Amino acid sequence: MARYAHELSCGMCQRIAVAIALCNRPKLLIADEPTSALDPSIQAQILQLLQDMKRRRDLALLLISHDLALASQVAERVAVMYCGRLVESGPASDVFGRPAHPYTSA
């Protein structure tokens, strides 16, 4: 609390952003690239924090990411957009197990 924002690490800033977003107990949290620019270990911690909050607070989490590998690990349902258009959606296991669009399979 006594530090300025520029004195915090990126991971600490992300955790603070999640805490602020959850203050009013929302039913839906929209997380737009919550792990971008973080190293893999901090990325995993932030994802675990989001998953924990989702479970503890019965929270719906909309995770927006360009990282399809990340989405395949944490999402129950996936919607894939390409060139601003929705190209496929469904349960993550279906979308990644049998991709219908070349972008998803790539």
Biopython code that builds the backbone (N, CA, C, O; Angstrom):
import numpy as np
from Bio.PDB.StructureBuilder import StructureBuilder

atoms = [
    (1, "MET", "N", (0.824, -1.193, 0.000)),
    (1, "MET", "CA", (0.000, 0.000, 0.000)),
    (1, "MET", "C", (0.867, 1.255, 0.000)),
    (1, "MET", "O", (0.420, 2.315, -0.439)),
    (2, "ALA", "N", (2.088, 1.147, 0.482)),
    (2, "ALA", "CA", (2.947, 2.323, 0.579)),
    (2, "ALA", "C", (3.806, 2.522, -0.664)),
    (2, "ALA", "O", (4.598, 3.462, -0.726)),
    (3, "ARG", "N", (3.657, 1.655, -1.645)),
    (3, "ARG", "CA", (4.480, 1.754, -2.855)),
    (3, "ARG", "C", (3.730, 2.446, -3.984)),
    (3, "ARG", "O", (2.501, 2.426, -4.044)),
    (4, "TYR", "N", (4.493, 3.051, -4.863)),
    (4, "TYR", "CA", (3.948, 3.628, -6.088)),
    (4, "TYR", "C", (3.851, 2.523, -7.132)),
    (4, "TYR", "O", (4.552, 1.515, -7.040)),
    (5, "ALA", "N", (2.998, 2.707, -8.110)),
    (5, "ALA", "CA", (2.790, 1.683, -9.143)),
    (5, "ALA", "C", (4.089, 1.328, -9.860)),
    (5, "ALA", "O", (4.315, 0.157, -10.162)),
    (6, "HIS", "N", (4.940, 2.299, -10.136)),
    (6, "HIS", "CA", (6.185, 2.018, -10.864)),
    (6, "HIS", "C", (7.181, 1.194, -10.039)),
    (6, "HIS", "O", (8.176, 0.708, -10.576)),
    (7, "GLU", "N", (6.916, 1.037, -8.740)),
    (7, "GLU", "CA", (7.782, 0.242, -7.878)),
    (7, "GLU", "C", (7.352, -1.224, -7.808)),
    (7, "GLU", "O", (8.036, -2.041, -7.192)),
    (8, "LEU", "N", (6.238, -1.554, -8.428)),
    (8, "LEU", "CA", (5.704, -2.914, -8.396)),
    (8, "LEU", "C", (6.107, -3.695, -9.633)),
    (8, "LEU", "O", (6.327, -3.115, -10.696)),
    (9, "SER", "N", (6.203, -5.014, -9.494)),
    (9, "SER", "CA", (6.473, -5.871, -10.651)),
    (9, "SER", "C", (5.201, -5.992, -11.491)),
    (9, "SER", "O", (4.110, -5.640, -11.042)),
    (10, "CYS", "N", (5.358, -6.491, -12.703)),
    (10, "CYS", "CA", (4.179, -6.698, -13.574)),
    (10, "CYS", "C", (3.211, -7.684, -12.939)),
    (10, "CYS", "O", (1.997, -7.491, -12.999)),
    (11, "GLY", "N", (3.742, -8.740, -12.331)),
    (11, "GLY", "CA", (2.884, -9.724, -11.678)),
    (11, "GLY", "C", (2.094, -9.131, -10.530)),
    (11, "GLY", "O", (0.918, -9.447, -10.352)),
    (12, "MET", "N", (2.739, -8.267, -9.744)),
    (12, "MET", "CA", (2.032, -7.616, -8.637)),
    (12, "MET", "C", (0.942, -6.691, -9.175)),
    (12, "MET", "O", (-0.159, -6.634, -8.628)),
    (13, "CYS", "N", (1.252, -5.975, -10.239)),
    (13, "CYS", "CA", (0.245, -5.095, -10.849)),
    (13, "CYS", "C", (-0.952, -5.897, -11.349)),
    (13, "CYS", "O", (-2.095, -5.468, -11.194)),
    (14, "GLN", "N", (-0.693, -7.063, -11.950)),
    (14, "GLN", "CA", (-1.785, -7.908, -12.433)),
    (14, "GLN", "C", (-2.642, -8.394, -11.266)),
    (14, "GLN", "O", (-3.870, -8.400, -11.359)),
    (15, "ARG", "N", (-2.004, -8.798, -10.175)),
    (15, "ARG", "CA", (-2.758, -9.260, -9.003)),
    (15, "ARG", "C", (-3.624, -8.139, -8.432)),
    (15, "ARG", "O", (-4.766, -8.369, -8.035)),
    (16, "ILE", "N", (-3.083, -6.944, -8.392)),
    (16, "ILE", "CA", (-3.843, -5.794, -7.903)),
    (16, "ILE", "C", (-5.022, -5.513, -8.824)),
    (16, "ILE", "O", (-6.118, -5.205, -8.355)),
    (17, "ALA", "N", (-4.802, -5.619, -10.132)),
    (17, "ALA", "CA", (-5.893, -5.396, -11.085)),
    (17, "ALA", "C", (-7.011, -6.423, -10.882)),
    (17, "ALA", "O", (-8.191, -6.077, -10.946)),
    (18, "VAL", "N", (-6.644, -7.672, -10.640)),
    (18, "VAL", "CA", (-7.645, -8.711, -10.377)),
    (18, "VAL", "C", (-8.394, -8.387, -9.086)),
    (18, "VAL", "O", (-9.619, -8.498, -9.039)),
    (19, "ALA", "N", (-7.677, -7.992, -8.044)),
    (19, "ALA", "CA", (-8.315, -7.654, -6.768)),
    (19, "ALA", "C", (-9.298, -6.502, -6.933)),
    (19, "ALA", "O", (-10.409, -6.546, -6.402)),
    (20, "ILE", "N", (-8.893, -5.480, -7.663)),
    (20, "ILE", "CA", (-9.780, -4.331, -7.886)),
    (20, "ILE", "C", (-11.027, -4.759, -8.658)),
    (20, "ILE", "O", (-12.143, -4.342, -8.348)),
    (21, "ALA", "N", (-10.810, -5.604, -9.673)),
    (21, "ALA", "CA", (-11.939, -6.065, -10.488)),
    (21, "ALA", "C", (-12.936, -6.887, -9.674)),
    (21, "ALA", "O", (-14.127, -6.901, -9.986)),
    (22, "LEU", "N", (-12.462, -7.567, -8.640)),
    (22, "LEU", "CA", (-13.322, -8.440, -7.840)),
    (22, "LEU", "C", (-13.938, -7.761, -6.620)),
    (22, "LEU", "O", (-14.760, -8.366, -5.931)),
    (23, "CYS", "N", (-13.557, -6.524, -6.344)),
    (23, "CYS", "CA", (-14.031, -5.815, -5.138)),
    (23, "CYS", "C", (-15.549, -5.791, -4.998)),
    (23, "CYS", "O", (-16.067, -5.995, -3.900)),
    (24, "ASN", "N", (-16.250, -5.554, -6.060)),
    (24, "ASN", "CA", (-17.713, -5.431, -5.995)),
    (24, "ASN", "C", (-18.440, -6.752, -6.230)),
    (24, "ASN", "O", (-19.644, -6.769, -6.485)),
    (25, "ARG", "N", (-17.697, -7.866, -6.143)),
    (25, "ARG", "CA", (-18.274, -9.200, -6.313)),
    (25, "ARG", "C", (-19.087, -9.337, -7.605)),
    (25, "ARG", "O", (-20.276, -9.653, -7.555)),
    (26, "PRO", "N", (-18.464, -9.103, -8.747)),
    (26, "PRO", "CA", (-19.203, -9.227, -10.002)),
    (26, "PRO", "C", (-19.580, -10.687, -10.275)),
    (26, "PRO", "O", (-18.959, -11.610, -9.749)),
    (27, "LYS", "N", (-20.590, -10.873, -11.092)),
    (27, "LYS", "CA", (-20.982, -12.226, -11.525)),
    (27, "LYS", "C", (-20.126, -12.664, -12.715)),
    (27, "LYS", "O", (-19.939, -13.856, -12.959)),
    (28, "LEU", "N", (-19.608, -11.668, -13.455)),
    (28, "LEU", "CA", (-18.802, -11.913, -14.647)),
    (28, "LEU", "C", (-17.539, -11.082, -14.575)),
    (28, "LEU", "O", (-17.594, -9.884, -14.302)),
    (29, "LEU", "N", (-16.391, -11.719, -14.822)),
    (29, "LEU", "CA", (-15.120, -11.017, -14.915)),
    (29, "LEU", "C", (-14.611, -11.176, -16.342)),
    (29, "LEU", "O", (-14.424, -12.295, -16.820)),
    (30, "ILE", "N", (-14.389, -10.066, -17.012)),
    (30, "ILE", "CA", (-13.826, -10.088, -18.362)),
    (30, "ILE", "C", (-12.341, -9.790, -18.233)),
    (30, "ILE", "O", (-11.955, -8.684, -17.853)),
    (31, "ALA", "N", (-11.514, -10.773, -18.548)),
    (31, "ALA", "CA", (-10.065, -10.650, -18.425)),
    (31, "ALA", "C", (-9.460, -10.611, -19.827)),
    (31, "ALA", "O", (-9.365, -11.638, -20.499)),
    (32, "ASP", "N", (-9.060, -9.439, -20.254)),
    (32, "ASP", "CA", (-8.501, -9.242, -21.595)),
    (32, "ASP", "C", (-6.980, -9.326, -21.520)),
    (32, "ASP", "O", (-6.318, -8.411, -21.029)),
    (33, "GLU", "N", (-6.440, -10.430, -22.010)),
    (33, "GLU", "CA", (-5.001, -10.691, -22.005)),
    (33, "GLU", "C", (-4.402, -10.509, -20.604)),
    (33, "GLU", "O", (-3.449, -9.748, -20.438)),
    (34, "PRO", "N", (-4.950, -11.197, -19.597)),
    (34, "PRO", "CA", (-4.477, -10.971, -18.230)),
    (34, "PRO", "C", (-3.052, -11.444, -17.969)),
    (34, "PRO", "O", (-2.460, -11.077, -16.953)),
    (35, "THR", "N", (-2.492, -12.249, -18.862)),
    (35, "THR", "CA", (-1.150, -12.772, -18.618)),
    (35, "THR", "C", (-0.133, -12.324, -19.659)),
    (35, "THR", "O", (0.993, -12.823, -19.678)),
    (36, "SER", "N", (-0.515, -11.390, -20.524)),
    (36, "SER", "CA", (0.440, -10.938, -21.538)),
    (36, "SER", "C", (1.593, -10.208, -20.853)),
    (36, "SER", "O", (1.394, -9.539, -19.839)),
    (37, "ALA", "N", (2.769, -10.333, -21.395)),
    (37, "ALA", "CA", (3.991, -9.687, -20.912)),
    (37, "ALA", "C", (4.457, -10.207, -19.552)),
    (37, "ALA", "O", (5.246, -9.550, -18.874)),
    (38, "LEU", "N", (3.975, -11.378, -19.154)),
    (38, "LEU", "CA", (4.426, -11.971, -17.894)),
    (38, "LEU", "C", (5.261, -13.207, -18.199)),
    (38, "LEU", "O", (5.019, -13.898, -19.189)),
    (39, "ASP", "N", (6.238, -13.481, -17.354)),
    (39, "ASP", "CA", (7.020, -14.697, -17.571)),
    (39, "ASP", "C", (6.160, -15.910, -17.205)),
    (39, "ASP", "O", (5.176, -15.772, -16.478)),
    (40, "PRO", "N", (6.522, -17.088, -17.701)),
    (40, "PRO", "CA", (5.663, -18.272, -17.540)),
    (40, "PRO", "C", (5.279, -18.605, -16.100)),
    (40, "PRO", "O", (4.146, -19.021, -15.858)),
    (41, "SER", "N", (6.176, -18.438, -15.149)),
    (41, "SER", "CA", (5.827, -18.790, -13.769)),
    (41, "SER", "C", (4.789, -17.815, -13.199)),
    (41, "SER", "O", (3.869, -18.232, -12.496)),
    (42, "ILE", "N", (4.934, -16.533, -13.498)),
    (42, "ILE", "CA", (3.958, -15.548, -13.027)),
    (42, "ILE", "C", (2.651, -15.738, -13.772)),
    (42, "ILE", "O", (1.577, -15.591, -13.188)),
    (43, "GLN", "N", (2.729, -16.063, -15.058)),
    (43, "GLN", "CA", (1.535, -16.335, -15.862)),
    (43, "GLN", "C", (0.724, -17.460, -15.217)),
    (43, "GLN", "O", (-0.496, -17.355, -15.086)),
    (44, "ALA", "N", (1.395, -18.521, -14.820)),
    (44, "ALA", "CA", (0.710, -19.657, -14.185)),
    (44, "ALA", "C", (0.070, -19.232, -12.871)),
    (44, "ALA", "O", (-1.030, -19.684, -12.551)),
    (45, "GLN", "N", (0.737, -18.371, -12.103)),
    (45, "GLN", "CA", (0.182, -17.903, -10.829)),
    (45, "GLN", "C", (-1.076, -17.067, -11.040)),
    (45, "GLN", "O", (-2.052, -17.210, -10.302)),
    (46, "ILE", "N", (-1.053, -16.195, -12.047)),
    (46, "ILE", "CA", (-2.220, -15.355, -12.334)),
    (46, "ILE", "C", (-3.385, -16.226, -12.789)),
    (46, "ILE", "O", (-4.521, -16.017, -12.363)),
    (47, "LEU", "N", (-3.108, -17.203, -13.653)),
    (47, "LEU", "CA", (-4.170, -18.105, -14.106)),
    (47, "LEU", "C", (-4.752, -18.906, -12.941)),
    (47, "LEU", "O", (-5.963, -19.114, -12.869)),
    (48, "GLN", "N", (-3.894, -19.348, -12.041)),
    (48, "GLN", "CA", (-4.370, -20.083, -10.869)),
    (48, "GLN", "C", (-5.223, -19.179, -9.983)),
    (48, "GLN", "O", (-6.250, -19.610, -9.459)),
    (49, "LEU", "N", (-4.801, -17.934, -9.817)),
    (49, "LEU", "CA", (-5.582, -16.965, -9.047)),
    (49, "LEU", "C", (-6.967, -16.769, -9.665)),
    (49, "LEU", "O", (-7.971, -16.758, -8.952)),
    (50, "LEU", "N", (-7.022, -16.615, -10.987)),
    (50, "LEU", "CA", (-8.310, -16.441, -11.662)),
    (50, "LEU", "C", (-9.190, -17.679, -11.502)),
    (50, "LEU", "O", (-10.391, -17.562, -11.258)),
    (51, "GLN", "N", (-8.598, -18.854, -11.639)),
    (51, "GLN", "CA", (-9.357, -20.105, -11.484)),
    (51, "GLN", "C", (-9.880, -20.248, -10.048)),
    (51, "GLN", "O", (-11.017, -20.669, -9.834)),
    (52, "ASP", "N", (-9.040, -19.893, -9.070)),
    (52, "ASP", "CA", (-9.461, -19.964, -7.665)),
    (52, "ASP", "C", (-10.627, -19.017, -7.399)),
    (52, "ASP", "O", (-11.601, -19.391, -6.746)),
    (53, "MET", "N", (-10.524, -17.793, -7.908)),
    (53, "MET", "CA", (-11.591, -16.809, -7.703)),
    (53, "MET", "C", (-12.875, -17.255, -8.396)),
    (53, "MET", "O", (-13.975, -17.053, -7.882)),
    (54, "LYS", "N", (-12.721, -17.856, -9.555)),
    (54, "LYS", "CA", (-13.881, -18.368, -10.294)),
    (54, "LYS", "C", (-14.613, -19.417, -9.466)),
    (54, "LYS", "O", (-15.839, -19.391, -9.351)),
    (55, "ARG", "N", (-13.865, -20.319, -8.904)),
    (55, "ARG", "CA", (-14.448, -21.405, -8.116)),
    (55, "ARG", "C", (-15.013, -20.888, -6.785)),
    (55, "ARG", "O", (-16.142, -21.226, -6.428)),
    (56, "ARG", "N", (-14.255, -20.085, -6.059)),
    (56, "ARG", "CA", (-14.684, -19.608, -4.743)),
    (56, "ARG", "C", (-15.889, -18.689, -4.789)),
    (56, "ARG", "O", (-16.728, -18.706, -3.888)),
    (57, "ARG", "N", (-15.974, -17.892, -5.834)),
    (57, "ARG", "CA", (-17.028, -16.877, -5.898)),
    (57, "ARG", "C", (-18.133, -17.204, -6.890)),
    (57, "ARG", "O", (-18.998, -16.371, -7.159)),
    (58, "ASP", "N", (-18.106, -18.423, -7.436)),
    (58, "ASP", "CA", (-19.093, -18.817, -8.445)),
    (58, "ASP", "C", (-19.159, -17.751, -9.537)),
    (58, "ASP", "O", (-20.223, -17.222, -9.860)),
    (59, "LEU", "N", (-18.002, -17.462, -10.083)),
    (59, "LEU", "CA", (-17.794, -16.365, -11.012)),
    (59, "LEU", "C", (-17.705, -16.890, -12.441)),
    (59, "LEU", "O", (-17.073, -17.916, -12.692)),
    (60, "ALA", "N", (-18.329, -16.196, -13.359)),
    (60, "ALA", "CA", (-18.146, -16.505, -14.777)),
    (60, "ALA", "C", (-16.919, -15.722, -15.240)),
    (60, "ALA", "O", (-16.803, -14.530, -14.957)),
    (61, "LEU", "N", (-16.019, -16.375, -15.937)),
    (61, "LEU", "CA", (-14.783, -15.754, -16.394)),
    (61, "LEU", "C", (-14.733, -15.792, -17.912)),
    (61, "LEU", "O", (-14.763, -16.862, -18.521)),
    (62, "LEU", "N", (-14.656, -14.615, -18.515)),
    (62, "LEU", "CA", (-14.469, -14.502, -19.958)),
    (62, "LEU", "C", (-13.018, -14.118, -20.172)),
    (62, "LEU", "O", (-12.618, -12.985, -19.906)),
    (63, "LEU", "N", (-12.233, -15.068, -20.653)),
    (63, "LEU", "CA", (-10.804, -14.871, -20.857)),
    (63, "LEU", "C", (-10.559, -14.580, -22.328)),
    (63, "LEU", "O", (-10.866, -15.405, -23.189)),
    (64, "ILE", "N", (-10.011, -13.416, -22.614)),
    (64, "ILE", "CA", (-9.695, -13.033, -23.989)),
    (64, "ILE", "C", (-8.196, -13.187, -24.164)),
    (64, "ILE", "O", (-7.414, -12.612, -23.407)),
    (65, "SER", "N", (-7.793, -13.965, -25.164)),
    (65, "SER", "CA", (-6.373, -14.218, -25.352)),
    (65, "SER", "C", (-6.063, -14.542, -26.805)),
    (65, "SER", "O", (-6.886, -15.116, -27.518)),
    (66, "HIS", "N", (-4.870, -14.167, -27.228)),
    (66, "HIS", "CA", (-4.367, -14.581, -28.543)),
    (66, "HIS", "C", (-3.651, -15.919, -28.430)),
    (66, "HIS", "O", (-3.295, -16.521, -29.443)),
    (67, "ASP", "N", (-3.444, -16.378, -27.228)),
    (67, "ASP", "CA", (-2.700, -17.597, -26.954)),
    (67, "ASP", "C", (-3.663, -18.783, -26.883)),
    (67, "ASP", "O", (-4.260, -19.044, -25.839)),
    (68, "LEU", "N", (-3.809, -19.499, -27.999)),
    (68, "LEU", "CA", (-4.749, -20.619, -28.039)),
    (68, "LEU", "C", (-4.310, -21.763, -27.138)),
    (68, "LEU", "O", (-5.152, -22.494, -26.617)),
    (69, "ALA", "N", (-3.002, -21.931, -26.947)),
    (69, "ALA", "CA", (-2.515, -22.975, -26.041)),
    (69, "ALA", "C", (-2.970, -22.678, -24.618)),
    (69, "ALA", "O", (-3.380, -23.584, -23.892)),
    (70, "LEU", "N", (-2.901, -21.435, -24.226)),
    (70, "LEU", "CA", (-3.376, -21.018, -22.903)),
    (70, "LEU", "C", (-4.871, -21.277, -22.782)),
    (70, "LEU", "O", (-5.330, -21.830, -21.782)),
    (71, "ALA", "N", (-5.623, -20.882, -23.787)),
    (71, "ALA", "CA", (-7.079, -21.083, -23.768)),
    (71, "ALA", "C", (-7.422, -22.568, -23.678)),
    (71, "ALA", "O", (-8.366, -22.948, -22.984)),
    (72, "SER", "N", (-6.666, -23.396, -24.369)),
    (72, "SER", "CA", (-6.957, -24.832, -24.350)),
    (72, "SER", "C", (-6.742, -25.432, -22.963)),
    (72, "SER", "O", (-7.347, -26.452, -22.634)),
    (73, "GLN", "N", (-5.891, -24.814, -22.149)),
    (73, "GLN", "CA", (-5.606, -25.329, -20.810)),
    (73, "GLN", "C", (-6.641, -24.905, -19.780)),
    (73, "GLN", "O", (-6.915, -25.657, -18.845)),
    (74, "VAL", "N", (-7.227, -23.710, -19.929)),
    (74, "VAL", "CA", (-8.072, -23.182, -18.858)),
    (74, "VAL", "C", (-9.550, -23.049, -19.209)),
    (74, "VAL", "O", (-10.380, -22.926, -18.308)),
    (75, "ALA", "N", (-9.894, -23.072, -20.474)),
    (75, "ALA", "CA", (-11.274, -22.782, -20.867)),
    (75, "ALA", "C", (-12.150, -24.030, -20.904)),
    (75, "ALA", "O", (-11.703, -25.117, -21.271)),
    (76, "GLU", "N", (-13.394, -23.845, -20.519)),
    (76, "GLU", "CA", (-14.402, -24.896, -20.667)),
    (76, "GLU", "C", (-15.022, -24.813, -22.058)),
    (76, "GLU", "O", (-15.249, -25.827, -22.718)),
    (77, "ARG", "N", (-15.290, -23.574, -22.488)),
    (77, "ARG", "CA", (-15.829, -23.308, -23.822)),
    (77, "ARG", "C", (-14.910, -22.306, -24.497)),
    (77, "ARG", "O", (-14.294, -21.469, -23.837)),
    (78, "VAL", "N", (-14.821, -22.398, -25.826)),
    (78, "VAL", "CA", (-13.927, -21.537, -26.593)),
    (78, "VAL", "C", (-14.662, -20.982, -27.802)),
    (78, "VAL", "O", (-15.429, -21.686, -28.459)),
    (79, "ALA", "N", (-14.417, -19.718, -28.082)),
    (79, "ALA", "CA", (-14.874, -19.092, -29.324)),
    (79, "ALA", "C", (-13.625, -18.543, -29.998)),
    (79, "ALA", "O", (-12.878, -17.769, -29.400)),
    (80, "VAL", "N", (-13.403, -18.943, -31.237)),
    (80, "VAL", "CA", (-12.211, -18.523, -31.973)),
    (80, "VAL", "C", (-12.610, -17.476, -33.002)),
    (80, "VAL", "O", (-13.519, -17.682, -33.807)),
    (81, "MET", "N", (-11.911, -16.352, -32.955)),
    (81, "MET", "CA", (-12.148, -15.289, -33.931)),
    (81, "MET", "C", (-10.933, -15.188, -34.838)),
    (81, "MET", "O", (-9.793, -15.363, -34.407)),
    (82, "TYR", "N", (-11.205, -14.901, -36.103)),
    (82, "TYR", "CA", (-10.145, -14.712, -37.090)),
    (82, "TYR", "C", (-10.557, -13.558, -37.993)),
    (82, "TYR", "O", (-11.648, -13.565, -38.563)),
    (83, "CYS", "N", (-9.701, -12.590, -38.119)),
    (83, "CYS", "CA", (-9.987, -11.395, -38.933)),
    (83, "CYS", "C", (-11.289, -10.715, -38.502)),
    (83, "CYS", "O", (-12.058, -10.246, -39.341)),
    (84, "GLY", "N", (-11.528, -10.666, -37.199)),
    (84, "GLY", "CA", (-12.701, -9.984, -36.674)),
    (84, "GLY", "C", (-14.000, -10.742, -36.783)),
    (84, "GLY", "O", (-15.063, -10.190, -36.498)),
    (85, "ARG", "N", (-13.940, -11.997, -37.190)),
    (85, "ARG", "CA", (-15.153, -12.811, -37.325)),
    (85, "ARG", "C", (-15.038, -14.079, -36.480)),
    (85, "ARG", "O", (-13.963, -14.661, -36.335)),
    (86, "LEU", "N", (-16.173, -14.484, -35.932)),
    (86, "LEU", "CA", (-16.230, -15.727, -35.187)),
    (86, "LEU", "C", (-16.190, -16.879, -36.187)),
    (86, "LEU", "O", (-17.068, -16.990, -37.042)),
    (87, "VAL", "N", (-15.170, -17.740, -36.082)),
    (87, "VAL", "CA", (-15.041, -18.832, -37.049)),
    (87, "VAL", "C", (-15.429, -20.193, -36.476)),
    (87, "VAL", "O", (-15.757, -21.111, -37.228)),
    (88, "GLU", "N", (-15.394, -20.329, -35.154)),
    (88, "GLU", "CA", (-15.898, -21.550, -34.525)),
    (88, "GLU", "C", (-16.025, -21.343, -33.025)),
    (88, "GLU", "O", (-15.356, -20.496, -32.432)),
    (89, "SER", "N", (-16.903, -22.144, -32.428)),
    (89, "SER", "CA", (-17.077, -22.089, -30.981)),
    (89, "SER", "C", (-17.643, -23.413, -30.499)),
    (89, "SER", "O", (-18.230, -24.176, -31.267)),
    (90, "GLY", "N", (-17.456, -23.668, -29.219)),
    (90, "GLY", "CA", (-17.983, -24.878, -28.621)),
    (90, "GLY", "C", (-17.161, -25.279, -27.423)),
    (90, "GLY", "O", (-16.303, -24.520, -26.971)),
    (91, "PRO", "N", (-17.415, -26.472, -26.899)),
    (91, "PRO", "CA", (-16.603, -26.966, -25.787)),
    (91, "PRO", "C", (-15.128, -27.003, -26.199)),
    (91, "PRO", "O", (-14.804, -27.364, -27.330)),
    (92, "ALA", "N", (-14.246, -26.631, -25.282)),
    (92, "ALA", "CA", (-12.814, -26.558, -25.601)),
    (92, "ALA", "C", (-12.293, -27.882, -26.153)),
    (92, "ALA", "O", (-11.487, -27.894, -27.082)),
    (93, "SER", "N", (-12.747, -28.983, -25.590)),
    (93, "SER", "CA", (-12.271, -30.284, -26.064)),
    (93, "SER", "C", (-12.652, -30.527, -27.520)),
    (93, "SER", "O", (-11.882, -31.137, -28.261)),
    (94, "ASP", "N", (-13.827, -30.062, -27.942)),
    (94, "ASP", "CA", (-14.250, -30.219, -29.336)),
    (94, "ASP", "C", (-13.481, -29.278, -30.263)),
    (94, "ASP", "O", (-12.989, -29.695, -31.312)),
    (95, "VAL", "N", (-13.381, -28.013, -29.871)),
    (95, "VAL", "CA", (-12.726, -27.021, -30.727)),
    (95, "VAL", "C", (-11.257, -27.369, -30.939)),
    (95, "VAL", "O", (-10.750, -27.275, -32.057)),
    (96, "PHE", "N", (-10.571, -27.769, -29.871)),
    (96, "PHE", "CA", (-9.146, -28.075, -30.016)),
    (96, "PHE", "C", (-8.900, -29.522, -30.430)),
    (96, "PHE", "O", (-7.860, -29.827, -31.013)),
    (97, "GLY", "N", (-9.841, -30.413, -30.139)),
    (97, "GLY", "CA", (-9.692, -31.814, -30.540)),
    (97, "GLY", "C", (-9.993, -32.046, -32.010)),
    (97, "GLY", "O", (-9.368, -32.881, -32.663)),
    (98, "ARG", "N", (-10.964, -31.290, -32.522)),
    (98, "ARG", "CA", (-11.354, -31.397, -33.928)),
    (98, "ARG", "C", (-11.572, -29.993, -34.498)),
    (98, "ARG", "O", (-12.709, -29.614, -34.777)),
    (99, "PRO", "N", (-10.499, -29.221, -34.672)),
    (99, "PRO", "CA", (-10.668, -27.838, -35.143)),
    (99, "PRO", "C", (-11.308, -27.798, -36.535)),
    (99, "PRO", "O", (-10.957, -28.571, -37.427)),
    (100, "ALA", "N", (-12.255, -26.871, -36.686)),
    (100, "ALA", "CA", (-12.968, -26.747, -37.949)),
    (100, "ALA", "C", (-12.369, -25.671, -38.851)),
    (100, "ALA", "O", (-12.701, -25.603, -40.034)),
    (101, "HIS", "N", (-11.502, -24.843, -38.312)),
    (101, "HIS", "CA", (-10.942, -23.730, -39.094)),
    (101, "HIS", "C", (-9.420, -23.857, -39.122)),
    (101, "HIS", "O", (-8.819, -24.245, -38.120)),
    (102, "PRO", "N", (-8.788, -23.537, -40.252)),
    (102, "PRO", "CA", (-7.325, -23.641, -40.355)),
    (102, "PRO", "C", (-6.569, -22.816, -39.307)),
    (102, "PRO", "O", (-5.501, -23.224, -38.851)),
    (103, "TYR", "N", (-7.118, -21.660, -38.926)),
    (103, "TYR", "CA", (-6.460, -20.816, -37.918)),
    (103, "TYR", "C", (-6.354, -21.560, -36.579)),
    (103, "TYR", "O", (-5.322, -21.514, -35.909)),
    (104, "THR", "N", (-7.426, -22.235, -36.210)),
    (104, "THR", "CA", (-7.416, -22.974, -34.935)),
    (104, "THR", "C", (-6.443, -24.131, -35.001)),
    (104, "THR", "O", (-5.688, -24.361, -34.056)),
    (105, "SER", "N", (-6.449, -24.848, -36.079)),
    (105, "SER", "CA", (-5.542, -26.004, -36.172)),
    (105, "SER", "C", (-4.081, -25.586, -36.278)),
    (105, "SER", "O", (-3.193, -26.322, -35.848)),
    (106, "ALA", "N", (-3.824, -24.409, -36.846)),
    (106, "ALA", "CA", (-2.429, -23.912, -36.932)),
    (106, "ALA", "C", (-1.944, -23.537, -35.553)),
    (106, "ALA", "O", (-0.804, -23.099, -35.398)),
]
sb = StructureBuilder()
sb.init_structure("model")
sb.init_model(0)
sb.init_chain("A")
sb.init_seg("    ")
for serial, (resi, resn, name, xyz) in enumerate(atoms, 1):
    if name == "N":
        sb.init_residue(resn, " ", resi, " ")
    sb.init_atom(name, np.array(xyz, "f"), 0.0, 1.0, " ", f" {name:<3s}", serial, name[0])
structure = sb.get_structure()
